[in-house]
Amino acid sequence: MEKLLLPAEVFTALPRSGDAKLLHVAYREKLKISFSSLVTSAEKGFNQKFPRLREKIENLDIKRRFSPCVYFLHHQIQNEMRASNAVMVREFLSKLEQAECYADHFSIRYGMREDWEIFLAQEVEKIKARNFRGQLPKVCLEFKTSTGRIESSVYQTLQLIQKYDPTMSEQIEEYISTLVLFEGEGVVGMTDVRAYGAIFLRIPEKGLDPISHFAEHIIHETSHLHLNALMAQDPIILNDPNQLFGAPIRLDKRPMFGVFHATFVLSRIVRFFRRLVEMEPHHLHFRKTLDITSSQFQNGLNTVRLHAQCTPMGQQILHSFEEMA
């Protein structure tokens, strides 16, 4: 397969029309190549062919959005191969052979039921990172709240983003296949490359404006997906992962990789809420979100300016931070 070539201009924090589609295809291409390699390794290890699985991988259409479950199975097969766990390798290869590979339509899910959803809920709780209230992450697998108003707020938010920031809306439509809403505490949202295309958001607390809540966090998690796609093409950050720095959102110090991610997503949240406040100045919730995230973005930008060791493409993204600041 001929490797896709990406223009250098995609390495920016500024949402641009067409960038997400290019990056997403390149990201899926990498996954397809990796799957082919894993099947080859399995055939050698088991001394047998897997013709149906081989055909399925070869026919994967990288122009279509893959299901988060496909990324989860990729991760599990890799892990079990590293552990030389033949029984589990066979099990996950079988699940891949039977899996629905595509997620062509956006869906909203409530609580955690699928294996990949439960896995990520458990993974985030393992991190033990406290939020600004000192709470540890807790994700409830069951969902007990009435869904009607929540779902209405989600779609109102998506319409608002489309109205005031169509390029950001384009990226949301490109990357997000599944929005998983959950109840819990200590964590508001998450994405993970092991279930790429899914974003997990906690429902807004009482007293919070749901539109502000969903707008901030949908843009936040979409931006993580976009930066992960960029980092699949170029490392961007060269700092030693053992070096820790003050983080703009979390209490604990983080590697520059995490600080850069946070600054990237904050730059795009601030950009959107500036537009929103300008167009709808009467909405005080929007101003409050802008004030908080602007301060966080400036803190992150100061740390990145002082300490980030960037590749040329990473430096280009840093310049776009400066422009957006």
C-alpha positions as CSV (number, residue, x, y, z in Angstrom):
1,M,0.0,0.0,0.0
2,E,1.4,3.4,-1.0
3,K,1.8,5.6,2.1
4,L,-0.4,8.7,2.2
5,L,1.5,12.0,2.1
6,L,0.2,14.8,4.3
7,P,0.9,18.5,3.7
8,A,2.9,20.2,6.4
9,E,0.0,22.8,6.8
10,V,-2.1,20.2,8.7
11,F,0.2,20.7,11.7
12,T,-1.7,23.5,13.3
13,A,-4.0,23.9,16.3
14,L,-6.3,26.0,14.1
15,P,-9.2,23.9,12.8
16,R,-9.0,24.0,9.0
17,S,-11.5,22.5,6.6
18,G,-10.4,19.2,5.1
19,D,-7.5,18.5,7.6
20,A,-9.4,16.0,9.7
21,K,-10.5,13.9,6.8
22,L,-6.9,13.7,5.5
23,L,-5.5,12.8,8.9
24,H,-8.3,10.3,9.7
25,V,-7.7,8.4,6.5
26,A,-3.9,8.3,7.3
27,Y,-4.7,7.1,10.8
28,R,-6.9,4.3,9.6
29,E,-4.2,3.3,7.0
30,K,-1.7,2.8,9.8
31,L,-4.2,0.6,11.7
32,K,-4.8,-1.5,8.6
33,I,-1.1,-2.0,8.1
34,S,-0.6,-3.0,11.7
35,F,-3.5,-5.4,11.6
36,S,-2.0,-7.1,8.5
37,S,1.3,-7.4,10.4
38,L,-0.5,-8.9,13.4
39,V,-2.2,-11.5,11.3
40,T,1.1,-12.5,9.7
41,S,2.6,-12.9,13.1
42,A,-0.3,-15.0,14.3
43,E,-0.1,-17.2,11.2
44,K,3.6,-17.8,11.9
45,G,3.1,-18.4,15.6
46,F,0.2,-20.8,15.2
47,N,1.7,-22.3,12.0
48,Q,-1.7,-22.0,10.2
49,K,-3.4,-19.6,7.9
50,F,-6.4,-17.4,8.8
51,P,-7.8,-16.8,5.3
52,R,-11.1,-15.2,6.3
53,L,-9.5,-12.8,8.7
54,R,-6.7,-12.0,6.2
55,E,-9.4,-11.2,3.6
56,K,-11.3,-9.0,6.0
57,I,-8.2,-7.0,6.8
58,E,-7.2,-6.6,3.2
59,N,-10.7,-5.4,2.4
60,L,-10.9,-2.8,5.2
61,D,-12.0,0.5,3.6
62,I,-9.9,3.2,5.1
63,K,-12.2,5.8,3.6
64,R,-14.9,4.7,6.1
65,R,-14.9,5.5,9.8
66,F,-13.8,2.4,11.9
67,S,-15.7,1.4,15.0
68,P,-14.0,2.1,18.4
69,C,-14.3,-1.7,19.0
70,V,-11.9,-2.4,16.1
71,Y,-9.2,-0.2,17.9
72,F,-9.9,-2.0,21.1
73,L,-9.4,-5.4,19.5
74,H,-6.2,-4.2,17.9
75,H,-4.9,-3.2,21.3
76,Q,-5.9,-6.5,22.9
77,I,-4.3,-8.6,20.2
78,Q,-1.1,-6.7,20.5
79,N,-1.1,-7.0,24.3
80,E,-1.7,-10.7,24.3
81,M,0.9,-11.3,21.6
82,R,3.5,-9.5,23.8
83,A,2.4,-11.7,26.7
84,S,2.7,-14.8,24.5
85,N,-0.9,-15.7,25.6
86,A,-1.9,-18.0,22.7
87,V,-5.4,-18.7,24.1
88,M,-6.3,-15.0,24.3
89,V,-4.7,-14.2,21.0
90,R,-7.0,-16.7,19.3
91,E,-10.0,-15.4,21.2
92,F,-9.4,-11.8,20.1
93,L,-8.6,-12.8,16.5
94,S,-11.9,-14.6,16.4
95,K,-13.7,-11.5,17.8
96,L,-12.1,-9.4,15.1
97,E,-13.2,-11.8,12.4
98,Q,-16.8,-11.4,13.6
99,A,-16.7,-7.7,14.5
100,E,-18.6,-5.0,12.7
101,C,-15.7,-2.8,11.6
102,Y,-17.4,0.4,10.6
103,A,-19.3,3.2,12.4
104,D,-20.7,5.2,9.6
105,H,-23.4,7.0,11.7
106,F,-23.0,9.0,14.9
107,S,-24.6,7.4,18.0
108,I,-25.2,8.3,21.6
109,R,-24.9,5.6,24.2
110,Y,-25.8,5.7,28.0
111,G,-23.6,4.0,30.5
112,M,-21.0,1.2,29.8
113,R,-22.1,-2.2,28.4
114,E,-19.7,-3.2,25.7
115,D,-16.3,-4.8,26.5
116,W,-14.4,-1.8,25.2
117,E,-16.5,0.6,27.2
118,I,-16.0,-1.3,30.5
119,F,-12.3,-1.6,29.8
120,L,-11.8,2.1,29.4
121,A,-13.9,2.9,32.5
122,Q,-11.7,0.6,34.5
123,E,-8.5,2.1,32.9
124,V,-9.5,5.7,33.8
125,E,-10.1,4.7,37.4
126,K,-6.7,3.1,37.6
127,I,-5.0,6.5,36.9
128,K,-5.8,7.7,40.4
129,A,-5.5,11.4,39.3
130,R,-7.4,13.8,41.5
131,N,-9.4,16.7,40.1
132,F,-9.3,20.2,41.5
133,R,-11.8,19.1,44.2
134,G,-9.5,16.3,45.2
135,Q,-11.9,13.7,43.8
136,L,-10.6,10.5,42.3
137,P,-12.2,9.3,39.0
138,K,-15.3,7.2,39.4
139,V,-17.2,6.0,36.4
140,C,-20.6,4.3,36.9
141,L,-21.3,1.5,34.4
142,E,-25.1,1.9,34.8
143,F,-27.0,5.0,33.7
144,K,-30.0,6.0,35.8
145,T,-30.8,9.6,34.7
146,S,-33.6,10.3,32.3
147,T,-32.0,10.8,28.9
148,G,-34.5,13.0,27.0
149,R,-33.3,16.5,28.1
150,I,-29.6,15.4,28.0
151,E,-29.9,14.2,24.5
152,S,-31.7,17.3,23.4
153,S,-28.9,19.4,25.0
154,V,-26.2,17.4,23.1
155,Y,-27.9,18.1,19.7
156,Q,-28.5,21.8,20.5
157,T,-24.8,22.0,21.3
158,L,-23.8,20.4,18.0
159,Q,-26.0,22.8,16.2
160,L,-24.5,25.8,18.1
161,I,-21.0,24.6,17.1
162,Q,-22.0,24.2,13.5
163,K,-23.5,27.7,13.5
164,Y,-20.5,29.6,15.0
165,D,-17.5,27.3,14.1
166,P,-18.2,25.2,11.0
167,T,-14.6,24.0,10.7
168,M,-14.7,22.7,14.3
169,S,-18.0,21.1,13.6
170,E,-16.5,19.4,10.5
171,Q,-13.8,17.8,12.7
172,I,-16.4,16.7,15.3
173,E,-18.4,15.0,12.5
174,E,-15.3,13.4,11.1
175,Y,-13.8,11.9,14.2
176,I,-16.7,11.1,16.6
177,S,-18.6,8.0,15.9
178,T,-19.8,7.4,19.4
179,L,-20.7,9.6,22.3
180,V,-20.8,7.6,25.6
181,L,-22.6,9.5,28.4
182,F,-22.0,8.4,31.9
183,E,-22.6,9.3,35.6
184,G,-19.7,9.5,38.1
185,E,-17.3,12.0,39.6
186,G,-13.7,13.1,39.5
187,V,-13.6,12.9,35.7
188,V,-15.6,14.9,33.2
189,G,-14.5,13.4,29.8
190,M,-12.1,11.1,28.2
191,T,-10.9,9.7,24.9
192,D,-8.4,6.9,24.3
193,V,-6.6,5.7,21.2
194,R,-7.6,2.2,22.3
195,A,-11.2,3.1,21.4
196,Y,-10.5,5.8,18.8
197,G,-13.6,7.6,17.6
198,A,-15.5,7.3,20.9
199,I,-15.7,10.1,23.4
200,F,-16.9,9.6,27.0
201,L,-18.6,12.6,28.8
202,R,-20.1,12.8,32.2
203,I,-23.5,14.4,32.3
204,P,-23.5,18.0,33.6
205,E,-23.9,18.5,37.3
206,K,-26.9,20.3,38.7
207,G,-26.5,24.1,38.3
208,L,-24.2,23.8,35.3
209,D,-25.4,25.1,31.9
210,P,-25.6,21.9,29.8
211,I,-24.8,23.7,26.5
212,S,-21.6,25.3,27.9
213,H,-20.7,21.9,29.4
214,F,-21.2,19.9,26.3
215,A,-19.6,22.5,24.0
216,E,-16.5,22.7,26.1
217,H,-16.0,19.0,26.4
218,I,-17.0,17.9,23.0
219,I,-14.5,20.3,21.5
220,H,-12.0,19.2,24.2
221,E,-12.2,15.5,23.4
222,T,-12.4,16.0,19.6
223,S,-9.2,18.0,19.8
224,H,-7.5,15.1,21.6
225,L,-8.5,12.9,18.7
226,H,-7.2,15.4,16.2
227,L,-3.8,15.8,18.0
228,N,-3.5,12.0,18.4
229,A,-3.9,11.7,14.6
230,L,-1.2,14.3,14.1
231,M,1.1,12.5,16.6
232,A,0.6,9.3,14.7
233,Q,2.4,11.1,11.8
234,D,5.0,13.0,13.7
235,P,6.2,12.7,17.4
236,I,5.8,16.5,17.8
237,I,7.2,16.4,21.4
238,L,10.7,15.1,22.2
239,N,10.9,15.8,25.9
240,D,11.9,13.0,28.2
241,P,8.6,11.4,29.4
242,N,10.0,11.3,33.0
243,Q,10.3,15.1,33.1
244,L,7.2,16.5,34.8
245,F,5.7,20.0,34.6
246,G,2.9,22.0,36.0
247,A,-0.3,21.1,34.1
248,P,-3.0,23.7,33.1
249,I,-6.0,21.5,34.0
250,R,-4.9,18.9,36.5
251,L,-3.4,19.2,40.0
252,D,-0.7,16.7,39.4
253,K,2.4,17.5,37.4
254,R,2.5,15.8,33.9
255,P,5.0,14.9,31.2
256,M,5.3,17.5,28.4
257,F,3.2,15.2,26.2
258,G,0.2,15.7,28.5
259,V,0.8,19.5,28.9
260,F,1.0,19.9,25.2
261,H,-2.2,17.9,24.7
262,A,-4.0,20.1,27.3
263,T,-2.7,23.3,25.8
264,F,-3.8,22.2,22.3
265,V,-7.3,21.4,23.4
266,L,-7.6,24.6,25.4
267,S,-6.5,26.8,22.5
268,R,-9.5,25.5,20.5
269,I,-12.0,25.8,23.3
270,V,-10.9,29.4,23.9
271,R,-11.2,30.1,20.2
272,F,-14.8,28.8,20.1
273,F,-16.0,30.5,23.2
274,R,-14.5,33.8,22.1
275,R,-16.7,33.6,19.1
276,L,-19.7,32.6,21.2
277,V,-19.2,35.5,23.7
278,E,-18.9,37.9,20.8
279,M,-22.1,36.7,19.1
280,E,-24.1,36.0,22.3
281,P,-22.7,38.4,25.0
282,H,-25.9,38.0,27.1
283,H,-25.1,34.4,27.9
284,L,-23.2,34.6,31.1
285,H,-22.3,30.9,31.2
286,F,-20.3,31.3,28.0
287,R,-18.3,34.2,29.5
288,K,-17.6,32.2,32.6
289,T,-16.3,29.2,30.6
290,L,-14.2,31.6,28.4
291,D,-12.6,33.2,31.5
292,I,-11.7,29.9,33.1
293,T,-10.3,28.2,29.9
294,S,-8.4,31.4,28.8
295,S,-6.5,31.4,32.1
296,Q,-5.8,27.7,31.8
297,F,-4.7,28.1,28.2
298,Q,-2.3,30.9,29.1
299,N,-0.8,28.7,31.9
300,G,-0.3,25.8,29.5
301,L,1.2,28.1,26.8
302,N,3.7,29.6,29.2
303,T,4.9,26.1,30.2
304,V,5.1,24.9,26.6
305,R,7.0,28.0,25.6
306,L,9.6,27.5,28.3
307,H,10.1,23.8,28.3
308,A,8.7,22.0,25.2
309,Q,11.3,20.3,23.0
310,C,9.5,20.1,19.7
311,T,10.1,18.6,16.2
312,P,9.7,21.1,13.4
313,M,6.1,20.1,13.0
314,G,5.6,20.6,16.8
315,Q,7.2,24.0,16.5
316,Q,4.7,24.8,13.8
317,I,1.8,23.9,16.1
318,L,3.4,26.0,18.9
319,H,3.4,29.0,16.5
320,S,-0.3,28.4,16.0
321,F,-0.8,28.6,19.8
322,E,0.9,32.0,19.7
323,E,-1.4,33.2,16.9
324,M,-4.5,32.0,18.8
325,A,-3.3,33.6,22.0
